[in-house]
Structures are given as structure tokens and as C-alpha cells.
Amino acid sequence: MGFFIGDAWAQDGGAAAGGFLGLLPLILIFVIFYFLLLRPQIKRAKEHKKMVGALSRGDEVISNGGLLGRITRLDDHFVSLEIADGVVVRLQRTAVSSMVPKGTIKKEKAAKEADDKSS
């Protein structure tokens, strides 16, 4: 029967020392994964949480959906944005993606009026 299936022989004791070396690539991949993916994402989340906590009335912000507006009212969980004269929308605080410098809305209105006059 030995000519159909090779005989199974036990390996010698040297394989136990190679067990750690077998795990070394896996550990190296995890370390690279941490520094390239997890650490920057954690840092970005902390900065966003800090920015959302520092929101105040009158700040000009951009939402995750791309709305540019001025904060008119703040609640614990919601923000009221005035996106045009008399148009107010309510968003969750976490839906605010970034703050823009004050006066950005006026610059946008002036640029739009200049475009309307030229056409």
C-alpha cells in the first residue's frame, strides 16, 4: 500500500522555533495597517468631534450634503442653518463637515450677483 500514498513522517523538533517566525509577517501587517489606516482615522474623528463641540451661533459651515449656511440656532443634537434669506434647515450636529471662514457666504453672493449681471 505504500506505493500509492506516501508515508507520513513526523517532523523534527526544529518546527517549534519557526512558529514565532511564522507569526512575524502577520504582526508586521497589523502594525502597518494601524499606522496607515487606523491612526489617521482616529485622529480625524477626534478633530471632527472637537469642531462639532465648538460650534457657535453665527459660524458659517458646510454640511455633509454640501449645504453652505450660517448657524442660527444650536440644540444639543441639532443645528439650524440659514442657507438663503428666510430658508432655514435643521441638521444633526454631526452632519456638519467643516467650518469655513466668516464672510464666505457674502463672497458667494457677490460672485453670483456679478455672474447674473454679466449674463
Summary of the structure (lengths in Angstrom):
residues: 119
radius of gyration: 29.3
end to end distance: 92.8
largest distance: 95.5
contacts: 249
relative contact order: 0.10
helix: 48%
strand: 24%
